[in-house]
């Protein structure tokens, strides 16, 4: 039951069938009512013509008594008993509250038409439904007439027609109409079923493609899909590609980390086997190298994971202000001037605050190590990118050596403190976020590091 209730196909079919059934039901009621109204109007028109004919045949003698020559009437049903067409002439009492039959058609035989006396203008017509001979339903039309010979007397001329045949015709029409609407509903239901099956066919094709991906027969969703489904396929293939990239990156990181740790482990193993006297110092040095490699790879792994989280936003101004306060204390003995250009408060990095601090901290620390007196920082928007520049007035780096210092562990001056991993870590983190770092000559005379990162909306 849950499977059927949760099926999109069943929901579409049920919704369509309910809407069709309701529409056809309303159509049946409306069409049936319109047909009945049309038939009754036609029947009433026919009776009105008969009433006009009787009125024309009604005459009064010199004493004011009415007479109708039944032989002069054209319809033979007036003469056949209980034929379904009747007429009767009633005389109203002086107060108009009662009536009595004076003349009637032969078709009434020994029965009569019964109507209550009511107020009606001369020449007007009233329409009533009631029971006629043999308790058959009839439609009755009555008209008030007066004789010129006796203007004080008031007469009512009544014409009645049997409704049985009319009712049967209406019922036959409704039967045919209901059958036609049921057949139409069945055909529309088949059309709706075909529409649902054809419309949802791309979902079944997508399901088969997903099975192929899950069972390893394909690396991405393949096939021809409608324009409404294709964006979903493209997004899903992008997710698959991203996941494959993350897995490949994780394998590469694991291999790099294993390769980086082989050398320190080999050195410690060699020193331990030879019984070297400086084994403790050697172990501490190699452990420090291993820890730096592990920290770098953990940082890259954290960024790779955080890239999958949407909605990350880190304001730039507070991070820069906090790092400058730290750097001023770290390099306090050198009396360096760390200056910051005005930063727009709306500038924000589309990533984690910890990663932004690590990248900027490495750049500022590197600039502080080589600067003579001044380090200048600026941040601005460049299209969809956030560009942060760190300039120093140190010796700078020649154009041929700028790409080399971005390599992991590269150091142009072995006498300077540091491991040579700072700029390499910044480059790795920036590229993981889809950004980059460029080294140029600074207007201050030293090195200018331009860090480009994704800008948060």
C-alpha positions in Angstrom: 0.0 0.0 0.0 2.8 2.4 0.8 4.4 1.6 -2.5 1.2 2.4 -4.4 0.5 5.5 -2.3 4.1 6.8 -2.8 4.1 6.1 -6.6 4.2 9.2 -8.8 2.5 7.2 -11.6 -0.5 6.3 -9.3 -0.8 9.8 -8.0 -0.9 11.3 -11.5 -3.4 8.6 -12.7 -5.7 9.1 -9.7 -5.6 12.8 -9.9 -6.4 12.7 -13.6 -9.2 10.2 -13.3 -10.8 12.1 -10.4 -10.6 15.3 -12.4 -12.1 13.6 -15.5 -14.8 11.9 -13.5 -15.8 15.1 -11.8 -15.8 17.0 -15.1 -17.9 14.4 -16.9 -20.3 14.1 -14.0 -20.9 17.9 -14.2 -21.2 17.7 -17.9 -23.8 14.9 -17.6 -25.8 16.9 -15.1 -25.7 20.1 -17.1 -26.4 18.4 -20.5 -29.2 16.4 -19.0 -30.8 19.5 -17.4 -30.4 21.5 -20.6 -32.0 18.7 -22.7 -35.0 18.4 -20.2 -35.5 22.1 -20.3 -35.4 22.2 -24.1 -37.9 19.3 -24.4 -40.3 20.8 -21.8 -40.1 24.2 -23.5 -41.0 22.5 -26.8 -43.8 20.6 -25.2 -45.1 23.8 -23.6 -44.9 25.5 -27.0 -47.0 22.7 -28.6 -49.6 23.0 -25.8 -49.7 26.7 -26.2 -50.6 26.3 -29.9 -53.3 23.8 -29.0 -54.6 26.4 -26.4 -54.6 29.1 -29.1 -56.6 26.8 -31.4 -59.2 26.1 -28.7 -59.5 29.7 -27.8 -60.2 30.5 -31.4 -62.9 27.8 -31.5 -64.6 29.0 -28.3 -67.8 30.8 -28.9 -70.7 32.0 -26.7 -74.4 32.0 -27.6 -76.8 34.9 -26.9 -77.3 33.7 -23.4 -73.5 33.7 -22.7 -73.1 29.9 -22.6 -69.8 28.6 -24.1 -69.6 26.2 -27.0 -66.6 24.5 -28.7 -67.1 22.5 -31.9 -64.9 19.5 -31.2 -65.3 18.3 -34.9 -63.5 21.5 -36.0 -60.4 20.7 -34.0 -57.6 19.3 -36.1 -55.9 16.9 -33.7 -57.7 13.5 -33.5 -56.4 12.8 -30.0 -59.1 15.1 -28.7 -61.7 12.4 -29.6 -59.8 9.3 -28.4 -60.3 8.5 -24.7 -57.2 8.9 -22.5 -55.1 9.8 -25.6 -52.8 12.0 -23.6 -54.2 15.3 -25.0 -57.1 17.0 -23.1 -59.0 20.2 -22.8 -61.5 21.5 -20.3 -63.4 24.7 -19.8 -64.1 25.8 -16.1 -66.3 28.5 -14.8 -65.0 30.5 -11.9 -67.3 31.5 -9.0 -68.3 35.1 -8.5 -65.6 35.5 -5.8 -63.1 33.6 -7.9 -62.4 31.1 -5.1 -63.8 28.0 -6.8 -64.4 26.6 -10.2 -66.6 24.0 -11.9 -66.2 22.1 -15.2 -68.5 23.2 -17.9 -67.1 21.6 -21.1 -64.4 19.0 -21.7 -62.8 17.0 -24.4 -64.0 13.4 -25.2 -60.4 12.3 -24.4 -61.1 13.0 -20.7 -63.9 10.5 -20.8 -65.5 10.5 -17.4 -62.6 12.2 -15.5 -61.6 15.8 -15.3 -58.7 18.2 -14.7 -58.4 19.6 -11.2 -56.8 23.0 -10.6 -56.9 25.4 -7.8 -58.4 28.8 -8.5 -55.8 31.5 -8.6 -55.6 35.2 -9.6 -54.7 35.6 -13.2 -55.0 38.5 -15.7 -57.3 38.2 -18.7 -55.4 36.6 -21.5 -52.6 35.4 -19.3 -51.3 31.9 -19.3 -50.4 29.8 -16.2 -48.4 26.6 -16.4 -48.9 23.7 -13.9 -47.7 20.2 -13.5 -50.1 17.8 -11.9 -52.0 14.5 -12.3 -54.5 13.9 -15.1 -56.7 10.9 -16.0 -55.6 7.6 -14.5 -53.2 9.6 -12.3 -50.8 10.1 -15.1 -48.5 13.1 -14.9 -49.6 16.0 -17.2 -48.5 19.5 -18.0 -51.4 21.9 -17.9 -51.8 25.4 -19.4 -54.8 27.6 -18.5 -56.0 30.9 -19.8 -58.7 33.3 -18.6 -61.4 34.2 -21.2 -64.5 36.4 -21.0 -67.6 36.5 -23.1 -68.7 39.7 -24.7 -72.3 38.7 -24.1 -71.7 38.2 -20.3 -68.7 40.3 -19.3 -69.2 39.6 -15.7 -68.6 35.8 -16.0 -65.0 34.5 -15.9 -63.9 31.3 -17.6 -60.7 29.2 -17.5 -59.7 27.2 -20.6 -57.3 24.4 -19.8 -55.2 22.3 -22.1 -53.2 19.3 -20.7 -50.7 17.0 -22.3 -49.4 13.7 -21.0 -45.8 13.9 -19.7 -45.1 10.2 -19.8 -43.7 10.0 -23.3 -41.7 13.2 -22.7 -40.3 11.8 -19.4 -39.4 8.5 -21.2 -37.6 10.5 -24.0 -35.7 12.4 -21.4 -34.7 9.2 -19.6 -33.6 7.6 -22.9 -31.5 10.6 -23.6 -29.9 10.5 -20.2 -29.2 6.8 -20.6 -27.5 7.4 -23.9 -25.7 10.4 -22.5 -24.4 8.5 -19.4 -23.2 5.6 -21.5 -21.5 8.0 -23.9 -19.8 9.8 -21.0 -18.7 6.5 -19.5 -17.1 5.4 -22.8 -15.5 8.8 -23.0 -14.2 8.5 -19.5 -12.7 5.1 -20.3 -11.0 6.5 -23.5 -9.7 9.5 -21.6 -8.4 7.2 -18.8 -6.5 5.1 -21.4 -5.2 8.4 -22.9 -4.1 9.5 -19.4 -2.4 6.2 -18.7 -0.5 6.4 -22.0 0.4 10.0 -21.2 1.7 9.1 -17.8 3.7 6.1 -19.1 5.2 8.1 -21.9 5.8 11.1 -19.6 7.5 9.1 -16.9 9.5 6.9 -19.3 12.6 9.2 -18.9 12.6 8.5 -15.2 12.7 4.8 -15.9 15.6 5.4 -18.3 17.3 7.4 -15.6 16.8 4.6 -13.1 18.4 2.1 -15.5 21.3 4.5 -15.9 21.7 4.8 -12.2 21.8 1.0 -11.9 24.5 0.9 -14.5 26.5 3.5 -12.5 25.9 1.6 -9.2 27.0 -1.7 -10.7 30.1 -0.2 -12.3 29.0 -0.5 -15.9 29.1 3.3 -16.5 30.8 6.2 -14.9 28.0 8.7 -15.5 24.4 8.9 -16.5 24.0 8.3 -20.2 21.1 8.6 -22.6 18.8 11.0 -24.3 16.5 12.8 -21.9 13.8 15.6 -22.3 14.9 19.2 -21.8 13.0 19.3 -18.5 15.1 16.3 -17.1 18.4 17.1 -18.7 19.4 19.8 -16.2 18.9 17.2 -13.4 21.0 14.7 -15.3 23.8 17.3 -15.9 23.8 18.2 -12.2 23.9 14.6 -11.1 26.8 13.8 -13.5 28.6 16.8 -12.1 28.1 15.4 -8.6 29.5 12.0 -9.9 32.5 13.8 -11.4 33.1 15.8 -8.2 32.9 12.6 -6.1 35.3 10.9 -8.5 37.7 13.9 -8.3 37.5 13.8 -4.5 38.3 10.1 -4.4 41.2 10.6 -6.8 42.4 13.5 -4.7 42.2 11.4 -1.6 44.2 8.6 -3.2 46.8 11.2 -4.3 47.0 12.7 -0.9 47.4 9.3 0.7 50.1 8.4 -1.7 51.9 11.7 -1.3 51.7 11.4 2.5 53.0 7.9 2.4 55.9 9.0 0.1 56.7 12.0 2.3 56.8 9.8 5.5 59.1 7.2 3.9 62.2 9.3 4.1 61.9 10.3 7.8 61.1 6.7 8.7 64.0 5.4 6.8 66.4 8.0 8.4 65.2 7.0 11.9 65.4 3.3 11.1 69.0 3.7 9.8 70.0 5.7 12.8 68.5 3.2 15.2 70.2 0.2 13.5 73.6 1.9 13.6 73.3 3.0 17.2 74.0 6.7 16.4 74.8 8.9 19.4 72.6 11.8 18.1 69.6 9.5 17.7 67.3 11.6 20.0 68.0 14.8 18.1 67.6 13.1 14.8 64.3 11.5 15.8 63.0 14.9 17.0 64.0 16.5 13.7 62.4 13.8 11.6 59.2 13.8 13.7 58.9 17.5 13.2 59.3 17.0 9.4 56.6 14.3 9.5 54.3 16.4 11.6 54.5 19.2 9.1 53.7 16.9 6.2 50.8 15.4 8.1 49.4 18.9 9.0 49.7 20.0 5.4 47.8 16.9 4.1 45.2 17.2 6.9 44.6 20.8 5.9 44.1 19.8 2.3 41.8 17.0 3.2 39.7 19.3 5.4 39.4 21.8 2.5 38.4 19.1 0.1 35.6 18.0 2.5 34.4 21.6 3.2 34.1 22.3 -0.5 31.0 20.1 -0.6 29.2 22.3 2.0 27.0 25.0 0.5 26.4 28.5 1.9 29.9 29.0 3.5 30.7 32.7 4.0 33.6 34.3 5.8 33.9 38.1 6.1 37.3 39.3 5.1 37.8 42.5 7.2 37.6 40.8 10.7 40.0 38.0 9.6 42.6 40.5 8.3 42.3 42.8 11.4 42.8 39.8 13.7 45.8 38.5 11.8 47.5 41.9 11.7 47.3 42.1 15.5 48.9 38.7 15.8 51.7 39.6 13.2 52.5 42.8 15.0 53.2 40.9 18.1 55.1 38.0 16.4 57.4 40.5 14.6 57.5 43.1 17.4 61.3 43.0 17.8 61.8 44.0 14.1 59.4 47.0 14.5 57.6 46.3 11.2 54.7 48.5 10.0 51.7 46.4 8.9 49.3 48.6 7.0 45.9 47.7 5.8 44.0 49.5 3.0 40.3 50.2 3.6 38.3 47.0 3.1 34.7 46.9 2.1 32.7 45.3 4.9 30.6 43.3 2.3 33.6 41.4 1.0 33.4 37.8 2.0 35.3 34.6 1.2 33.2 31.6 0.0 34.9 29.1 2.3 35.8 28.3 5.9 37.3 31.0 8.2 40.1 28.6 9.3 41.3 28.1 5.8 41.3 31.8 5.1 43.3 32.4 8.3 45.8 29.8 7.3 46.4 31.1 3.8 46.6 34.8 4.9 48.7 33.9 8.0 51.3 32.1 5.8 51.5 35.1 3.4 51.7 37.6 6.2 54.3 35.6 8.1 56.4 35.1 5.0 56.2 38.9 4.2 57.2 39.7 7.8 60.2 37.4 7.6 61.6 39.2 4.5 60.3 42.8 4.9 62.7 45.5 5.9 60.2 47.9 7.4 56.7 47.7 5.8 54.1 45.1 4.9 51.0 46.4 3.1 47.7 44.4 2.7 44.8 45.2 0.4 41.5 43.4 -0.4 39.2 44.1 -3.4 36.6 42.6 -5.6 37.6 41.5 -9.1 34.5 40.3 -10.9 33.5 37.1 -9.2 36.8 36.8 -7.4 38.1 38.1 -4.1 41.7 39.4 -4.6 43.9 39.9 -1.5 47.4 41.4 -2.0 50.3 41.2 0.5 53.3 43.5 -0.4 56.6 43.9 1.4 59.7 46.0 0.9 62.2 43.2 1.2 64.7 41.9 -1.4 61.9 40.3 -3.5 62.3 37.2 -5.8 63.5 37.2 -9.3 61.0 36.3 -12.1 62.7 32.9 -12.8 62.5 31.8 -9.1 58.9 32.8 -8.4 57.4 29.5 -9.6 60.0 27.5 -7.7 59.2 28.9 -4.3 55.6 27.6 -4.6 56.9 24.0 -4.7 56.5 22.1 -1.5 59.6 22.5 0.8 61.4 24.9 -1.6 63.5 27.5 0.2 65.7 30.1 -1.6 67.6 30.9 1.6 68.4 27.9 3.8 69.7 30.3 6.5 66.2 31.8 7.0 63.9 30.1 9.5 61.0 28.0 8.2 60.2 24.7 6.5 59.5 26.0 3.0 55.9 24.7 3.2 54.1 28.1 3.7 53.7 29.3 0.2 53.1 25.7 -1.1 50.3 25.3 1.4 48.7 28.6 0.4 48.9 27.6 -3.3 47.3 24.1 -2.6 44.5 25.6 -0.5 43.8 28.3 -3.0 43.6 25.9 -5.9 41.4 23.5 -4.0 38.9 26.4 -3.6 39.2 27.2 -7.4 41.5 30.2 -6.8 45.2 30.8 -7.4 48.2 32.7 -6.1 50.5 34.9 -8.2 53.9 36.3 -7.2 54.9 39.6 -8.7 57.3 42.5 -8.0 55.8 44.9 -5.4 55.5 48.6 -5.8 57.3 48.7 -2.4 60.4 47.1 -4.0 59.9 43.6 -2.6 57.5 40.7 -3.3 53.8 41.1 -4.0 51.6 38.0 -3.4 48.2 38.2 -5.0 45.7 35.6 -3.7 42.6 35.0 -5.7 39.7 33.2 -4.0 36.0 32.7 -4.7 33.8 35.6 -3.6 30.7 34.9 -1.6 27.5 36.6 -2.8 
